[in-house]
Amino acid sequence: MPDAQPLHRVIRQLAGWAVWSFFTEVHVVGGENVPEEGPIIVTATHHNMILDPCVLSSSFPHGRILNYWSKATLFKNKYLAWILYSSGNIPVDRNSKDRQVLFRGTFDALARGGAVALFPEGTSYTEPRIMQVKDGAAWAALEYTKWAAERGNNGPEVKIVPAALVYTNKSKYRSDVIMEFGAPISMEEYKEQFFSDVEGAARSAVKRLTRTIERQLVETTINAPDWETLYAARMARDLLWEDERSISLNEFVTISQTLVDLFSTKDMTPNFASVRQHLLEYYSLLQSTQLTNSVLSSLPLPATLSPTKATPLPSRLLTLSILIRDTVAALVRLPLFLVPLLLHFPVYVVGRLAASLTEHEEETQAQNKVVIGLLLLMLIYPITFWVLWAVLSYSIYGALGSSDDRVGICVLSHEAGERLKRVIAAWRVLVGVWAPTRWDLSISALSQYTTPQIPAESPWIAKSRSATTAAEPPVVLKRKRPASRRIMRHVLRARGEAVRALASFFAELEAAGEDKKVVASVHLAKRFGWVEEVKVGVKAEAEGEGAEEVETRGSRRAQEVISFLRLRGAKIATLGRAIEGDWGEVLGSEEEATPVGSERGEGDNEEDVVWVPSGARCKEEK
């Protein structure tokens, strides 16, 4: 079978290059759960458009070739059919009501011991949790099992292998991907009911199998009840692990889900609402300014930069000289990075423009960046090779050297980009902190930047499964990036408030004692806590009149959760110290409640507003 699909190997190689060009690492977990041979149906999550099949195919264990469904009508032309078969596509006749006809191409591929990959969610989308898992994969697996049994096929049975694709930041360049495979699902538990002649038995078996697939996908992904909970958990994670790469990718999903569960436990501490609000405000301000907590926490911000205290000019000049020294040190290395930076500059610019075309469809942004970037690189790299080879007199050694230089150019370009980002961020902070306070955004003008932007709801998601729209703030379709001189002090204040609030949150949680429990996802509760059956009502008449409806709920002890996070590197104990150190002086004015007038600057028609710390605002509202 592999020999009959030469185009698939070419496409998979191109997909691998595309993935390598955008992501730092594709980390595979549970590869041992994928059989090396025999028929399998891979059911993968689908949250990043065309990059999902690229990641899945290029990094699939054992190098197995994956076959994807395509419309049967495309196979009518024999030449196009050869191209489709050769590139790993199999026909699906969606117009047929006979499932044996519908899945005929799938049966042929599985009968040869092949692997078929499906996306059971039905569409690519951006939501805080898995919203739907459709029955197609379950029908295909059980129909094949029945088809094989009727024909006396004594080969290995088909197994379903759930695959979760989790992106640490799916639209960000040089982020990571975690591809986790669940335990293979056998058809033994379902086929007897599916083969039964009892009316509705087959559909019931399919529904049971679909729920099993969904449960495994949920257990290997990050799922939150709403966007605000997910954003608060992300912000807490970024504060607890300031270095973006300090979290083991093996633990990334479990850590993230633990924090989501933690911030899903309402009224867990007296200050829970305030803590959550501070985290969301800081998250939103970072989102608006296109900064990250990782970058801010790595920048030196001495007390001599305090905008609220008089500092001798020599001290300020010393601070400035340090920043200039660091900038010059970066520029000294610039010649080494200049050529790679210039070569990749068109890729960055055009990629950002392509992403901006789908600004409110996060699942499409990375796809646009990768496709446009790969096309440009396919032009840039050959031109670079020929130029370097010509400079080296078209020698054999010159050809080899030119080929090696292309890899070095890519690596150096990324390093140059990261250094440049930090230098720019440092100057943005300096300009924002030293700017006159009258330039600061007023509270009324700032409010648009303190509410996180919520992605638009996908029209392809079943509305009955969506419970987030009622509680979420409206989507902000467009907001201009604010000037650093007007918002940077607000960002620094928000960072201080968020860190102090999170530190006090964990302090109160620890002080609550051993009996304090928090909400936990059922699969995590089985590992670290306990589960219990809770009566939530009575089932509808169609489901069994008078029958009790029971829900399984999970819990963990708060002390165990804190220990869990600490063992995995969370800087809980040093949260407060980070702010009270270098950042303390800059943020000290909040605690002193020093009024900072929002006087009108040139061209500013907003009313004068007195700055009030957000913590104080919460108290006044109460």
VOMI-505754 format. One record per residue (C-alpha): x negated, y negated, z negated. Coordinates in steps of 0.25 Angstrom, whole numbers, plus 5000, padded with zeros to 4 digits. Each point is the difference from the previous one (the first is absolute). Last residue first. Layout:
// residues N
[site [X; Y; Z]]
...
//
This chain:
// residues 622
[site [5078; 4814; 4812]]
[site [4997; 4991; 5011]]
[site [4991; 4992; 4991]]
[site [4992; 5012; 4997]]
[site [4998; 5004; 5014]]
[site [4995; 4986; 5004]]
[site [4990; 5001; 4989]]
[site [4994; 5013; 5006]]
[site [5000; 4993; 5014]]
[site [4991; 4989; 4995]]
[site [5007; 4986; 5002]]
[site [4994; 4991; 5010]]
[site [5007; 4986; 5000]]
[site [5007; 4997; 5013]]
[site [5000; 4987; 5008]]
[site [5010; 5001; 5012]]
[site [4996; 5005; 5013]]
[site [4998; 4990; 5012]]
[site [4985; 5004; 5002]]
[site [4994; 4992; 5012]]
[site [4988; 4996; 4992]]
[site [5001; 5006; 4986]]
[site [5011; 4998; 4991]]
[site [4997; 5003; 4985]]
[site [5002; 5014; 4995]]
[site [4996; 4996; 4986]]
[site [4992; 5010; 4991]]
[site [5005; 5001; 4986]]
[site [4991; 5007; 4991]]
[site [5007; 5011; 4994]]
[site [4987; 5004; 4992]]
[site [5003; 5015; 5004]]
[site [5001; 4996; 5014]]
[site [4987; 4991; 5000]]
[site [4991; 5011; 4996]]
[site [5001; 5006; 5014]]
[site [4988; 4995; 5006]]
[site [4993; 5002; 4986]]
[site [5004; 5014; 4999]]
[site [4995; 5005; 5014]]
[site [4986; 5002; 4996]]
[site [5003; 5008; 4988]]
[site [5014; 5000; 4994]]
[site [5006; 5005; 5013]]
[site [4991; 5012; 5001]]
[site [5001; 5002; 4985]]
[site [5015; 5002; 5000]]
[site [5000; 5012; 5010]]
[site [4988; 5007; 4994]]
[site [5007; 5010; 4992]]
[site [5009; 5004; 5011]]
[site [4989; 5002; 5010]]
[site [5007; 5012; 5007]]
[site [4989; 5010; 5004]]
[site [5007; 5013; 5002]]
[site [4999; 5004; 4985]]
[site [5006; 4986; 4996]]
[site [5012; 5003; 5009]]
[site [5003; 5013; 4994]]
[site [4998; 4995; 4986]]
[site [5010; 4989; 5002]]
[site [5010; 5010; 5006]]
[site [4998; 5010; 4988]]
[site [5002; 4988; 4990]]
[site [5013; 4997; 5007]]
[site [5005; 5014; 4999]]
[site [5006; 5005; 5013]]
[site [5014; 5002; 5005]]
[site [5007; 5007; 5011]]
[site [5015; 5001; 5004]]
[site [5008; 5011; 5006]]
[site [5014; 4996; 5003]]
[site [5013; 5008; 4997]]
[site [5013; 4998; 5006]]
[site [5010; 5008; 4992]]
[site [5011; 5008; 5008]]
[site [5014; 4996; 4998]]
[site [5003; 5002; 5015]]
[site [4989; 5006; 5008]]
[site [4993; 4993; 5011]]
[site [5013; 4995; 5007]]
[site [5006; 4996; 4987]]
[site [4988; 4990; 4997]]
[site [4990; 5004; 4989]]
[site [5002; 4995; 4986]]
[site [4990; 4991; 4993]]
[site [4986; 4997; 4997]]
[site [4997; 5012; 4991]]
[site [4985; 5000; 4998]]
[site [4990; 5012; 5002]]
[site [4987; 4998; 4994]]
[site [4985; 4999; 5005]]
[site [4987; 5000; 4992]]
[site [4987; 4993; 5000]]
[site [4987; 5001; 5008]]
[site [5001; 5010; 5011]]
[site [5016; 5002; 5000]]
[site [5002; 4985; 4997]]
[site [4991; 4997; 5013]]
[site [5009; 5008; 5009]]
[site [5013; 4994; 4993]]
[site [4995; 4986; 5002]]
[site [4998; 4994; 4986]]
[site [5008; 4990; 4992]]
[site [4992; 4996; 4987]]
[site [5000; 5005; 4986]]
[site [4996; 4994; 4986]]
[site [4999; 5010; 4990]]
[site [4985; 5000; 4998]]
[site [5000; 4985; 4996]]
[site [5006; 4987; 5005]]
[site [4986; 4993; 4997]]
[site [4995; 5006; 5013]]
[site [5011; 4995; 5008]]
[site [4998; 4986; 4994]]
[site [4986; 5000; 5003]]
[site [5003; 5005; 5014]]
[site [5009; 4988; 5003]]
[site [4991; 4990; 4993]]
[site [4989; 5004; 5010]]
[site [5010; 4999; 5012]]
[site [5005; 4986; 4995]]
[site [4985; 4995; 4998]]
[site [4997; 5005; 5014]]
[site [5012; 4994; 5007]]
[site [4999; 4987; 4993]]
[site [4985; 4998; 5004]]
[site [5003; 5004; 5014]]
[site [5012; 4991; 5001]]
[site [4991; 4988; 4995]]
[site [4989; 5003; 5010]]
[site [5011; 5001; 5011]]
[site [5006; 4987; 4996]]
[site [4986; 4993; 5000]]
[site [4999; 5005; 5014]]
[site [5013; 4994; 5005]]
[site [4997; 4986; 5005]]
[site [4986; 5000; 5004]]
[site [5001; 5014; 5006]]
[site [5010; 4995; 5010]]
[site [5013; 5009; 5000]]
[site [5003; 5011; 5011]]
[site [5013; 4996; 5007]]
[site [5012; 5008; 4996]]
[site [5008; 5008; 5010]]
[site [5011; 5010; 4999]]
[site [5002; 5000; 4985]]
[site [5008; 5012; 4997]]
[site [5011; 4998; 4989]]
[site [4997; 5004; 4986]]
[site [5002; 5015; 4997]]
[site [5011; 5006; 4991]]
[site [5011; 5002; 5010]]
[site [4991; 5005; 5011]]
[site [4993; 5011; 4993]]
[site [5010; 5011; 4999]]
[site [4997; 5006; 5014]]
[site [5005; 5014; 5002]]
[site [5014; 4996; 5004]]
[site [4994; 4991; 5010]]
[site [4994; 5011; 5008]]
[site [4987; 4994; 5006]]
[site [4999; 4997; 5014]]
[site [5003; 4985; 4998]]
[site [4987; 4999; 4992]]
[site [5001; 4990; 4988]]
[site [4992; 4987; 5002]]
[site [4987; 5000; 4992]]
[site [5001; 4993; 4987]]
[site [4991; 4988; 4998]]
[site [4996; 4998; 4986]]
[site [5006; 4988; 4992]]
[site [4989; 4990; 4994]]
[site [4997; 4993; 5014]]
[site [5014; 4994; 5002]]
[site [5000; 4995; 4986]]
[site [4987; 4991; 5002]]
[site [5008; 4989; 5006]]
[site [5009; 4999; 4988]]
[site [4988; 5001; 4991]]
[site [4993; 4989; 5007]]
[site [4988; 5004; 5008]]
[site [4987; 4995; 4995]]
[site [4994; 4988; 5007]]
[site [5002; 4991; 4988]]
[site [4991; 5009; 4993]]
[site [4988; 4995; 5008]]
[site [4992; 5011; 5007]]
[site [4989; 5006; 4992]]
[site [5008; 5013; 4997]]
[site [5005; 5002; 5015]]
[site [4987; 4996; 5006]]
[site [4992; 5010; 4992]]
[site [5010; 5011; 5002]]
[site [5000; 4998; 5015]]
[site [4985; 5000; 4999]]
[site [5000; 5014; 4993]]
[site [5010; 5006; 5010]]
[site [4992; 4995; 5012]]
[site [4987; 5007; 4994]]
[site [5008; 5012; 4997]]
[site [5006; 5002; 5013]]
[site [4987; 4997; 5007]]
[site [4994; 5012; 4992]]
[site [5011; 5009; 5004]]
[site [4999; 4996; 5015]]
[site [4985; 5002; 5000]]
[site [5001; 5014; 4994]]
[site [5011; 5004; 5010]]
[site [4991; 4995; 5012]]
[site [4988; 5007; 4995]]
[site [5007; 5013; 5000]]
[site [5006; 4998; 5014]]
[site [4986; 4995; 5005]]
[site [4993; 5012; 4994]]
[site [5009; 5009; 5007]]
[site [4998; 4993; 5014]]
[site [4985; 5000; 4997]]
[site [4999; 5015; 5000]]
[site [5004; 5000; 5015]]
[site [4991; 4988; 5004]]
[site [4988; 5008; 4993]]
[site [5003; 5013; 5008]]
[site [5001; 4992; 5013]]
[site [4987; 4992; 4997]]
[site [4993; 5013; 4997]]
[site [5004; 5005; 5014]]
[site [4995; 4987; 5006]]
[site [5009; 4990; 5007]]
[site [4990; 4989; 4997]]
[site [5004; 4998; 4986]]
[site [5007; 4986; 5003]]
[site [5008; 5008; 5010]]
[site [5004; 5011; 4990]]
[site [5004; 4989; 4990]]
[site [5009; 4993; 5011]]
[site [5006; 5014; 5005]]
[site [5003; 5004; 4986]]
[site [5006; 4987; 4996]]
[site [5009; 5000; 5012]]
[site [5004; 5015; 4997]]
[site [5003; 4995; 4986]]
[site [5009; 4988; 5003]]
[site [5009; 5006; 5010]]
[site [5004; 5012; 4992]]
[site [5000; 4991; 4988]]
[site [5010; 4991; 5006]]
[site [5010; 5012; 5002]]
[site [4997; 5005; 4986]]
[site [5003; 4987; 4994]]
[site [5013; 4998; 5008]]
[site [5005; 5014; 4996]]
[site [4995; 4999; 4985]]
[site [5005; 4986; 4997]]
[site [5014; 5003; 5006]]
[site [5001; 5013; 4992]]
[site [4995; 4994; 4988]]
[site [5012; 4989; 5001]]
[site [5011; 5010; 5004]]
[site [5003; 5006; 4986]]
[site [4999; 4986; 4994]]
[site [5012; 4995; 5008]]
[site [5002; 4986; 4996]]
[site [4988; 4994; 5007]]
[site [5002; 5008; 5012]]
[site [4994; 4990; 5010]]
[site [4991; 4996; 4989]]
[site [4993; 5014; 5002]]
[site [4996; 4997; 5014]]
[site [4994; 4987; 4996]]
[site [4992; 5006; 4989]]
[site [4995; 5010; 5010]]
[site [4997; 4990; 5010]]
[site [4991; 4992; 4990]]
[site [4994; 5012; 4994]]
[site [4996; 5007; 5013]]
[site [4995; 4987; 5006]]
[site [4991; 4998; 4988]]
[site [4994; 5014; 5001]]
[site [4988; 4997; 5009]]
[site [4998; 4987; 4993]]
[site [4999; 5006; 4986]]
[site [4991; 5011; 5006]]
[site [4991; 4990; 5005]]
[site [5000; 4991; 4988]]
[site [4998; 5011; 4990]]
[site [4985; 5000; 5000]]
[site [4999; 4985; 5003]]
[site [5010; 4998; 4988]]
[site [4990; 5006; 4989]]
[site [4995; 4986; 4997]]
[site [5015; 4996; 5000]]
[site [5004; 5009; 4988]]
[site [4988; 4994; 4992]]
[site [5004; 4986; 5004]]
[site [5014; 5003; 4995]]
[site [4995; 5005; 4987]]
[site [4990; 4988; 4998]]
[site [5012; 4991; 5003]]
[site [5008; 5006; 4989]]
[site [4989; 4999; 4990]]
[site [4997; 4985; 5005]]
[site [5015; 4997; 4997]]
[site [4999; 5005; 4986]]
[site [4988; 4992; 4998]]
[site [5006; 4988; 5006]]
[site [5012; 5002; 4990]]
[site [4990; 5001; 4988]]
[site [4992; 4988; 5005]]
[site [5013; 4991; 5001]]
[site [5004; 5002; 4986]]
[site [5013; 5008; 4998]]
[site [5013; 4993; 4996]]
[site [5011; 5011; 4997]]
[site [5012; 5003; 5008]]
[site [4995; 5004; 5014]]
[site [4991; 5010; 4993]]
[site [4988; 5003; 5010]]
[site [4990; 4999; 4989]]
[site [5006; 5012; 4994]]
[site [4994; 5009; 5010]]
[site [5008; 5007; 5012]]
[site [4992; 5011; 5006]]
[site [5007; 5008; 5011]]
[site [5002; 5015; 4998]]
[site [5014; 4998; 4993]]
[site [5005; 4992; 5012]]
[site [4996; 5010; 5011]]
[site [5006; 5012; 4993]]
[site [5013; 4991; 4996]]
[site [5002; 4999; 5015]]
[site [5002; 4987; 5008]]
[site [5009; 4998; 5012]]
[site [5006; 4987; 4993]]
[site [5014; 5004; 5001]]
[site [4998; 5014; 4996]]
[site [4991; 4996; 4989]]
[site [5011; 4991; 4995]]
[site [5010; 5011; 5001]]
[site [4992; 5010; 4992]]
[site [4997; 4989; 4989]]
[site [5015; 4997; 4999]]
[site [5004; 5015; 5000]]
[site [4990; 5003; 4989]]
[site [5005; 4988; 4991]]
[site [5014; 5004; 5002]]
[site [4998; 5015; 4996]]
[site [4993; 4995; 4988]]
[site [5011; 4991; 4996]]
[site [5011; 5011; 5002]]
[site [4992; 5010; 4992]]
[site [4997; 4990; 4988]]
[site [5008; 5008; 4990]]
[site [4995; 5013; 5004]]
[site [5006; 5011; 5008]]
[site [5012; 4991; 5004]]
[site [5000; 5007; 5014]]
[site [4992; 5012; 5002]]
[site [4998; 4999; 5016]]
[site [4987; 4992; 4997]]
[site [4994; 5013; 4994]]
[site [5005; 5009; 5011]]
[site [4994; 4991; 5010]]
[site [4987; 5000; 4992]]
[site [5000; 5016; 5000]]
[site [5003; 5000; 5014]]
[site [4988; 4992; 5004]]
[site [4991; 5009; 4991]]
[site [5005; 5012; 5006]]
[site [4999; 4995; 5014]]
[site [4986; 4995; 4998]]
[site [4994; 5012; 4993]]
[site [4993; 5008; 5011]]
[site [4997; 4986; 5006]]
[site [4992; 4997; 4988]]
[site [5002; 4986; 4995]]
[site [4988; 4991; 5000]]
[site [5001; 4996; 5015]]
[site [5009; 4988; 4997]]
[site [4991; 4995; 4989]]
[site [5009; 4992; 4991]]
[site [5006; 5013; 4995]]
[site [5009; 4996; 4988]]
[site [5004; 4987; 5007]]
[site [5002; 5007; 5014]]
[site [5008; 5011; 4993]]
[site [5009; 4989; 4993]]
[site [5002; 4993; 5013]]
[site [5004; 5013; 5007]]
[site [5010; 5004; 4989]]
[site [5006; 4986; 5000]]
[site [5002; 5001; 5015]]
[site [5006; 5014; 5000]]
[site [5010; 4995; 4989]]
[site [5004; 4988; 5008]]
[site [5002; 5008; 5012]]
[site [5010; 5009; 4995]]
[site [5002; 5014; 4993]]
[site [4985; 5004; 5003]]
[site [4994; 5012; 5007]]
[site [4985; 5003; 5002]]
[site [4998; 5013; 5008]]
[site [4996; 5014; 4997]]
[site [5012; 5004; 4991]]
[site [5010; 4993; 5010]]
[site [4995; 5008; 5012]]
[site [5002; 5013; 4991]]
[site [5014; 4996; 4996]]
[site [5004; 4997; 5014]]
[site [4995; 5013; 5006]]
[site [5008; 5008; 4989]]
[site [5012; 4991; 5002]]
[site [4999; 5003; 5015]]
[site [5000; 5015; 4997]]
[site [5012; 4999; 4991]]
[site [5007; 4992; 5011]]
[site [4996; 5011; 5011]]
[site [5006; 5011; 4991]]
[site [5013; 4993; 4998]]
[site [5001; 4998; 5015]]
[site [4998; 5015; 5002]]
[site [5010; 5003; 4989]]
[site [5011; 4991; 5006]]
[site [5009; 5011; 5004]]
[site [4995; 5014; 4995]]
[site [4993; 5008; 5011]]
[site [4987; 5000; 4992]]
[site [4987; 4998; 5008]]
[site [4998; 4987; 4993]]
[site [5003; 5005; 4986]]
[site [4990; 5012; 5002]]
[site [4990; 4990; 5007]]
[site [4998; 4990; 4988]]
[site [4991; 5006; 4989]]
[site [4992; 5008; 5010]]
[site [4997; 4988; 5009]]
[site [4987; 4996; 4993]]
[site [4996; 4986; 4997]]
[site [4985; 4997; 5000]]
[site [4995; 4993; 4988]]
[site [4998; 4985; 5002]]
[site [4990; 4993; 5009]]
[site [4994; 4987; 4997]]
[site [4995; 4990; 5010]]
[site [4994; 4988; 4992]]
[site [4997; 4988; 5009]]
[site [4990; 4989; 4997]]
[site [4999; 4985; 5003]]
[site [4989; 4994; 5010]]
[site [5010; 4991; 5007]]
[site [5013; 4997; 4992]]
[site [5014; 5004; 5006]]
[site [5001; 5013; 4992]]
[site [4995; 4996; 4987]]
[site [4996; 5012; 4991]]
[site [5007; 5008; 5011]]
[site [5007; 5013; 4996]]
[site [5003; 5011; 5011]]
[site [5007; 5011; 4993]]
[site [5000; 5014; 5007]]
[site [5011; 5011; 4997]]
[site [4996; 5014; 5006]]
[site [5012; 5008; 5005]]
[site [4997; 5014; 5002]]
[site [5003; 5009; 5012]]
[site [4999; 5015; 4998]]
[site [4989; 5008; 5005]]
[site [5002; 5009; 5011]]
[site [5010; 5012; 5001]]
[site [5009; 4993; 5011]]
[site [5012; 5010; 5001]]
[site [5007; 4991; 5009]]
[site [5012; 4997; 4991]]
[site [4990; 4998; 4988]]
[site [4992; 4989; 5008]]
[site [5012; 4992; 5004]]
[site [5005; 5001; 4986]]
[site [4987; 4995; 4994]]
[site [4999; 4989; 5012]]
[site [5014; 4995; 4996]]
[site [4995; 4999; 4985]]
[site [4988; 4992; 5004]]
[site [5007; 4991; 5010]]
[site [5012; 4998; 4991]]
[site [4991; 4996; 4988]]
[site [4992; 4990; 5009]]
[site [5012; 4994; 5005]]
[site [5007; 4998; 4987]]
[site [4997; 4985; 4997]]
[site [4991; 4994; 4989]]
[site [5005; 4986; 4995]]
[site [4995; 4988; 4992]]
[site [4986; 5004; 4996]]
[site [4997; 4989; 4990]]
[site [4996; 4985; 5000]]
[site [5004; 4998; 5015]]
[site [4993; 4998; 5013]]
[site [5005; 5008; 5011]]
[site [4996; 5010; 5011]]
[site [5012; 5008; 5005]]
[site [5007; 5014; 4998]]
[site [4995; 5003; 4986]]
[site [4997; 5014; 5005]]
[site [4988; 4996; 5007]]
[site [4996; 5013; 5007]]
[site [4987; 5007; 5004]]
[site [5000; 5014; 5006]]
[site [4989; 5010; 4998]]
[site [4998; 5012; 5009]]
[site [5000; 5015; 4998]]
[site [5004; 5003; 5014]]
[site [5015; 5002; 4995]]
[site [4999; 4986; 4994]]
[site [4998; 4993; 5013]]
[site [5010; 5008; 5007]]
[site [5010; 4998; 4989]]
[site [4998; 4985; 5000]]
[site [5002; 5000; 5015]]
[site [5014; 5007; 4998]]
[site [5004; 4991; 4989]]
[site [5012; 4993; 5006]]
[site [5004; 5013; 5008]]
[site [5001; 5009; 4987]]
[site [5006; 4987; 4994]]
[site [5012; 5001; 5009]]
[site [5006; 4986; 5000]]
[site [4990; 4996; 5011]]
[site [4998; 4985; 5003]]
[site [4988; 4999; 4992]]
[site [4992; 5010; 5008]]
[site [4987; 5000; 4993]]
[site [4987; 5003; 5009]]
[site [4986; 5002; 4994]]
[site [4989; 4990; 5000]]
[site [4985; 5003; 4998]]
[site [4993; 4992; 5010]]
[site [4999; 5012; 5010]]
[site [5015; 5002; 4999]]
[site [5003; 4986; 5003]]
[site [4990; 4999; 5012]]
[site [5005; 5013; 5005]]
[site [5015; 4995; 4999]]
[site [4996; 4987; 5007]]
[site [4995; 5008; 5012]]
[site [5012; 5010; 5000]]
[site [5010; 4989; 4999]]
[site [5012; 5005; 4991]]
[site [4991; 4999; 4988]]
[site [5005; 4986; 4996]]
[site [5014; 5004; 4999]]
[site [4997; 5009; 4988]]
[site [4997; 4988; 4991]]
[site [4987; 5002; 4992]]
[site [4997; 5007; 4987]]
[site [4986; 5000; 4996]]
[site [4989; 5012; 5000]]
[site [4989; 5000; 4990]]
[site [4986; 5006; 5004]]
[site [4993; 5006; 4988]]
[site [4986; 4995; 4997]]
[site [5000; 5008; 4987]]
[site [5006; 4989; 4992]]
[site [5007; 4988; 5007]]
[site [4992; 4988; 5001]]
[site [5002; 4995; 5014]]
[site [5014; 5005; 5002]]
[site [5006; 4995; 4987]]
[site [4992; 4986; 5001]]
[site [5005; 4998; 5014]]
[site [5014; 5005; 4997]]
[site [5001; 4990; 4989]]
[site [4993; 4989; 5008]]
[site [5012; 4999; 5010]]
[site [5009; 4994; 4990]]
[site [4995; 4998; 4985]]
[site [5010; 5006; 4991]]
[site [5003; 5014; 5005]]
[site [4999; 5011; 4989]]
[site [4996; 5013; 5006]]
[site [5007; 5013; 5002]]
[site [4990; 5011; 5006]]
[site [5007; 5012; 5006]]
[site [4991; 5012; 5000]]
[site [4998; 5012; 5008]]
[site [4988; 5009; 4997]]
[site [4985; 4996; 4998]]
[site [4991; 4992; 4990]]
[site [5012; 4998; 4991]]
[site [5001; 4986; 4994]]
[site [5000; 5000; 4984]]
[site [4985; 5000; 4999]]
[site [5000; 4986; 5006]]
[site [5007; 4996; 4987]]
[site [4994; 4986; 5000]]
[site [4994; 4993; 5012]]
[site [4994; 4987; 4999]]
[site [5000; 4992; 5013]]
[site [4989; 4989; 4998]]
[site [4996; 4986; 5004]]
[site [5012; 4997; 5009]]
[site [5001; 4992; 5012]]
[site [4989; 5005; 5010]]
[site [5000; 5014; 4994]]
[site [5015; 5001; 5003]]
[site [4999; 4995; 5014]]
[site [4988; 5009; 5002]]
[site [5007; 5012; 4995]]
[site [5012; 4997; 5009]]
[site [4991; 4999; 5012]]
[site [4994; 5014; 4996]]
[site [5015; 5006; 4998]]
[site [5003; 4994; 5014]]
[site [4989; 5007; 5007]]
[site [5002; 5013; 4992]]
[site [5015; 4999; 5004]]
[site [4996; 4999; 5014]]
[site [4994; 5013; 5000]]
[site [5012; 5008; 4996]]
[site [5000; 5013; 5006]]
[site [4987; 5004; 4994]]
[site [5006; 4998; 4986]]
[site [5011; 5010; 5003]]
//
